[in-house]
Amino acid sequence: METILGLITTAFAFVAGLAWNEAIQALIQQFVGTGSALTSLFTYAIIVTVIAVIVTVILARFAAKMGIELNE
């Protein structure tokens, strides 16, 4: 049951990630424009990386408060 719940949670997270992927790309295209594709890609990569690091740190702190050890 734990494995099934983990898989379902991962699937929903993946779908949400895809939705955010589209939203962030559209936002960057609106501000940077489509003429500079390389700049848009690097801006997108930096934004997604920063968000991923912040979310990971928050989740690690939350897990530590609950007494859950995360595998590295």
ChimeraX attribute file (.defattr): number of C-alpha atoms within 10 A of each C-alpha:
attribute: neighborCount
match mode: 1-to-1
recipient: residues
	/A:1	6
	/A:2	7
	/A:3	8
	/A:4	9
	/A:5	10
	/A:6	10
	/A:7	12
	/A:8	12
	/A:9	11
	/A:10	12
	/A:11	12
	/A:12	11
	/A:13	12
	/A:14	12
	/A:15	11
	/A:16	11
	/A:17	12
	/A:18	12
	/A:19	11
	/A:20	13
	/A:21	13
	/A:22	10
	/A:23	12
	/A:24	16
	/A:25	15
	/A:26	15
	/A:27	13
	/A:28	17
	/A:29	19
	/A:30	11
	/A:31	9
	/A:32	14
	/A:33	13
	/A:34	13
	/A:35	9
	/A:36	10
	/A:37	12
	/A:38	10
	/A:39	15
	/A:40	20
	/A:41	14
	/A:42	11
	/A:43	17
	/A:44	19
	/A:45	13
	/A:46	12
	/A:47	13
	/A:48	15
	/A:49	12
	/A:50	12
	/A:51	12
	/A:52	12
	/A:53	11
	/A:54	12
	/A:55	12
	/A:56	12
	/A:57	12
	/A:58	12
	/A:59	13
	/A:60	15
	/A:61	13
	/A:62	12
	/A:63	13
	/A:64	12
	/A:65	10
	/A:66	9
	/A:67	9
	/A:68	11
	/A:69	10
	/A:70	9
	/A:71	4
	/A:72	3
